[in-house]
Structure formats: structure tokens, C-alpha cells
């Protein structure tokens, strides 16, 4: 039986490594850059596997229009751009490649925190503009704003793999305590990292530095809004290297402008790329990077390989690197028992050790 994989990410062509992994398995693969749902539907009308990026979103409309589709594979860690409920209902696996960039994201969040507390970019710009010799008052002003992590409270929102990696890194800077909010993690797990689990409002009230490492879900959507920022210390620094929709950008902008919090660093925004006219870009107390926290040569190579492997493995009955809707396995079993389905000729997923 011949299979077809279609790649529709619109921000850049797929890696040759991804393409070669699929081709070497004897599976046809093509790349079509798509910007709309209809373009995805046209490109993938006879696809067995669809490999996607963050945009355009893989909606119910897209999934219902692809009768042969067995898997939607996201590049990277998240699956928030896929309609998981629709995918599960239709018996379509939503996969990702977790673990490829844990170190990179934790490093980036730490780098943002250090850059903000030590005013690295501001001092670099001032010195290169001649301030050290010609305008010492400018240097003294920056010097008076420098802060330390030691002795302060560090908060972590979301204590999964990346949250744990960040805790490991920041502990070396000597905080008074590290607290975290994650209702799905037991205190016994947090104890292994020297972290105290707290309620969300406590996290807001006590954190001097707060970093976000949670998936974007209906539960976390805009959980950091203006009201949340008002509960934080006016001296607090907020970091988000997770997902843009977790933060209400209008609320963040207002909080930074009115002094509800002192500063913020974000690597993600609700709509990407961020518009060049966005008011966020005019805030001196906001540091922004273009969704690169998870990027490195190592994560790029490993992610490209696993992305392609997921496409091959779903069609050959081998373990996946990540499954965002594990309940789909039961749905597929029901579909098989009911008669002909999109899963005809594919190895039984019940026997697969999902990972």
C-alpha cells in the first residue's frame, strides 16, 4: 500500500532531514506552503499524514475535509494549533516531538531574566553610544537599577519538563525559595527539585520573578491578564517563553505602562509574527525575542528527525515520539470494529507503546 505525506507549514521549508526520513521509508512526501484552511485542504486532500507548523491552525473544517488522514504532526512541542477534540472524534492522531528543546527554553528564560535584572542590553547600548565617558549620569542611572536573584522568590507557572529544568538552573543563583503552580503535579515530585507548590494567587503575590512554562489550553488562556498582574509585586519581573495566548497582551501592556509590574520578557505572542506596529514594541520595560527560545542546532536536528519519524511510525505501527490526544487510541479501535475506515491497512495502534 502506498502512502502520502503532505507538509504545509508556511514560515519556512521543511528540513531535508525530515524529507529524507520519510523518503527513505518509501513514502511519498511533498511540501506546499499554505496560509489558509482552504489551501491546506487542497494540498492535503489525499494525504495519509499532514505535517504542520503553528499556522495556519488545523481546524475541524480541515480535518473533516481529509478522509484519508490518520495523523496531524506538529513540529515542536505544542499541539495547541490542532483542534484536538475534532481530531479525536474523527480518529486522527495529533502528534508532536516533546523533549527536543527543554534545555533551550529553560536557558532562554534564564537568559531573559538575567538580561533584565542586570540591564545587559541597556548597558551595551549606552556604552556603544559613548555614555560611559561622555554621559556618566546615564551609566549611574542604569547601575542603580541592577538587581540580584539571590534572596528573592522565584515563581514558575507550569511544572512540567521545562519548568523543572528552569528550577534546576535558577537554584544555582541562590533564591530564597522557588515556588510553582501546577495542579497536575504532586508535591512529592516538586520536592525533588526543591520547589514548593502553591495556589495561583499565592504564586502571583509572592513571586519576585515569575516565569511561564505551561501549555496553552482553555484553562490557561489569558490567565495572565491585567487583574492577575495587579496581584503581583510592582517590582516583579514576568517571563513568558511558553505560548502567547496564555497572556492577555493588552493586560500586559497596561500593567507595564501603569507600573503594576516592573518589567517583562516574552518570546511568544498571540499572533505571530508580531506586527511591526504593535504597541508592545514601544515599551522600554519589555524585552521581546521572535519565538526562538526552543531553537538551537541540536534541537533543530533532533526535531526535524523526530517530525519525520512520527510520519513514518504512524503508518508502520512503530512508537510515536509524542501523542497529544492519547484517547484517540480507543476511538480508532471502535472505528476498526465498526467496519471500513481511514485506518484500513495500518497496524493496530493498541499494540503500540506510545511515548
Residue pairs with C-beta under 8 A, 6 or more apart in sequence:
1 345
2 27
2 28
3 27
3 28
3 48
3 49
3 315
4 27
4 28
4 29
4 30
4 46
4 47
4 48
4 49
4 68
5 22
5 27
5 28
5 29
5 30
5 47
5 48
5 49
5 50
5 51
5 311
6 29
6 30
6 31
6 32
6 43
6 44
6 47
6 49
6 50
6 51
7 14
7 18
7 29
7 30
7 31
7 32
7 50
7 51
7 52
8 31
8 32
8 33
8 34
8 39
8 40
8 43
8 44
8 50
8 51
8 52
8 53
8 56
9 33
9 51
9 52
9 53
9 75
10 33
10 34
10 35
10 53
10 55
10 56
11 53
11 54
11 55
13 31
13 33
14 31
14 51
14 304
14 307
15 300
15 301
15 304
17 301
17 304
17 305
17 308
18 51
18 304
18 305
18 307
18 308
19 29
19 31
19 308
20 308
21 305
21 308
21 309
21 311
21 312
22 29
22 308
22 311
22 312
23 29
25 312
25 316
27 311
27 312
27 315
29 311
30 43
32 39
32 43
34 40
34 43
34 56
35 55
35 56
36 56
37 56
37 57
37 59
37 61
37 62
39 56
40 50
40 52
40 56
40 58
40 62
41 61
41 62
41 65
41 66
44 50
44 62
44 66
44 69
45 65
45 66
46 68
47 66
47 68
47 69
48 68
48 69
48 70
48 71
48 315
49 69
49 70
49 71
49 72
49 73
49 311
49 314
49 315
50 58
50 66
50 69
50 71
50 72
50 73
51 72
51 73
51 75
51 307
51 311
52 58
52 72
52 73
52 74
52 75
52 81
52 82
53 74
53 75
53 81
54 74
54 76
54 78
54 81
54 272
55 81
55 272
57 81
57 82
57 83
58 72
58 81
58 82
58 83
58 87
59 83
59 86
60 83
60 86
63 69
63 72
63 83
63 86
63 87
63 90
63 92
64 86
64 90
67 342
68 342
69 90
69 92
69 342
70 92
70 93
70 314
70 315
70 342
70 343
70 346
71 92
71 93
71 94
71 95
71 310
71 311
71 314
72 82
72 87
72 92
72 93
72 94
72 95
73 95
73 96
73 307
73 310
73 311
73 314
74 81
74 82
74 94
74 95
74 96
74 97
74 324
75 97
75 303
75 307
76 96
76 97
76 100
76 101
76 294
76 303
77 96
77 97
77 98
77 99
77 100
77 101
77 294
77 322
78 96
78 215
78 216
78 243
79 94
79 95
79 96
79 324
79 325
80 215
80 216
80 217
80 243
80 245
82 94
82 324
84 94
84 324
84 325
87 93
87 94
87 325
87 328
88 94
88 325
88 327
88 328
88 331
89 331
91 328
91 331
91 332
91 335
91 341
91 342
91 343
92 328
92 342
93 314
93 320
93 323
93 325
93 328
93 349
94 323
94 324
94 325
94 328
95 310
95 314
95 320
95 321
95 322
95 323
95 324
96 321
96 322
96 324
97 302
97 303
97 306
97 307
97 310
97 321
97 322
98 161
98 321
98 322
99 161
99 321
99 322
100 294
100 299
100 302
100 303
100 306
101 293
101 294
101 295
101 296
101 299
101 303
102 161
102 162
102 165
103 165
103 296
103 299
104 293
104 294
104 295
104 296
104 298
104 299
105 162
105 165
105 213
105 241
105 293
105 294
106 162
106 165
106 166
106 168
106 169
106 213
107 169
108 241
108 267
108 289
108 292
108 293
108 294
109 166
109 211
109 213
109 239
109 241
109 293
110 166
110 169
110 170
112 239
112 241
112 265
112 267
112 287
112 289
113 149
113 170
113 209
113 211
113 237
113 239
113 265
114 120
114 149
115 121
115 265
115 287
116 237
116 263
116 265
116 287
117 146
117 147
117 148
117 149
117 209
117 237
118 146
118 147
119 142
119 145
119 146
121 287
122 142
123 139
123 142
126 132
126 135
126 138
126 139
126 142
127 139
131 138
131 139
132 139
149 170
149 173
149 174
149 175
149 209
150 173
150 174
150 175
150 176
151 174
151 175
151 176
152 175
152 176
152 208
152 209
153 175
153 176
153 177
153 178
153 179
153 206
153 207
153 208
153 209
154 167
154 170
154 175
154 177
154 178
154 179
154 207
154 208
154 209
154 210
154 211
155 178
155 179
155 180
155 181
155 203
155 204
155 206
155 207
155 208
155 209
155 210
155 211
156 163
156 166
156 167
156 178
156 179
156 180
156 181
156 195
156 210
156 211
156 213
157 163
157 180
157 181
157 182
157 200
157 203
157 210
157 211
157 212
157 213
157 214
157 224
158 180
158 181
158 182
158 212
158 213
158 214
158 215
158 242
159 167
159 180
159 181
159 182
159 185
159 189
159 190
159 195
159 197
159 213
160 182
160 185
160 213
160 214
160 215
162 213
162 242
163 180
163 182
163 213
163 214
164 193
166 211
166 213
167 178
167 180
167 193
167 194
167 195
168 193
170 178
171 178
171 193
171 194
175 209
177 196
178 193
178 194
178 195
178 196
179 195
179 196
179 197
179 198
179 202
179 203
179 206
179 207
180 190
180 195
180 196
180 197
180 198
180 203
181 197
181 198
181 199
181 200
181 202
181 203
182 197
182 214
185 197
187 196
187 197
190 196
190 197
198 206
200 223
201 231
203 210
204 210
204 228
204 231
204 232
205 231
205 232
205 233
207 232
207 233
207 236
208 233
208 235
208 236
208 237
209 236
209 237
209 239
210 232
210 236
210 237
210 238
210 239
211 238
211 239
211 240
211 241
212 224
212 238
212 239
212 240
212 241
212 242
212 246
212 247
213 241
213 242
214 220
214 242
214 243
214 246
215 242
215 243
216 242
216 243
216 244
216 245
216 246
220 243
220 245
220 246
221 245
221 246
222 245
222 246
222 247
222 248
222 251
223 246
224 238
224 240
224 246
224 247
224 248
224 251
224 252
225 247
225 248
225 251
226 248
226 250
226 251
226 252
226 254
226 255
226 260
227 251
228 251
229 238
229 251
229 252
229 254
229 255
229 260
229 261
230 255
230 260
232 238
232 255
232 260
232 261
233 261
234 259
234 260
234 261
234 262
235 262
236 261
236 262
237 261
237 262
237 263
237 264
237 265
238 252
238 261
238 263
238 264
238 265
239 264
239 265
239 266
240 246
240 247
240 264
240 265
240 266
240 267
240 268
241 266
241 267
241 268
241 293
242 268
243 268
244 266
244 268
244 269
244 270
244 271
244 272
245 270
247 266
247 270
249 269
249 270
249 280
252 264
252 266
252 280
252 286
253 279
253 280
253 283
254 260
255 261
256 263
256 264
256 283
256 285
256 286
257 283
262 285
263 285
263 286
263 287
264 285
264 286
264 287
265 286
265 287
265 288
265 289
266 286
266 287
266 288
266 289
267 288
267 289
267 290
267 291
267 292
267 293
268 291
268 293
269 278
269 280
269 288
269 291
272 290
272 291
273 290
274 280
274 281
274 288
274 290
280 286
280 288
281 288
306 321
309 321
310 320
310 321
310 322
312 318
313 319
313 320
313 321
314 320
314 346
315 346
316 347
317 346
317 347
317 348
317 349
317 351
317 352
318 352
319 352
319 353
319 354
319 355
320 352
320 354
320 355
321 355
322 355
323 354
326 354
329 349
329 350
329 354
332 343
332 349
333 349
333 350
335 341
335 342
335 343
336 343
336 348
343 349
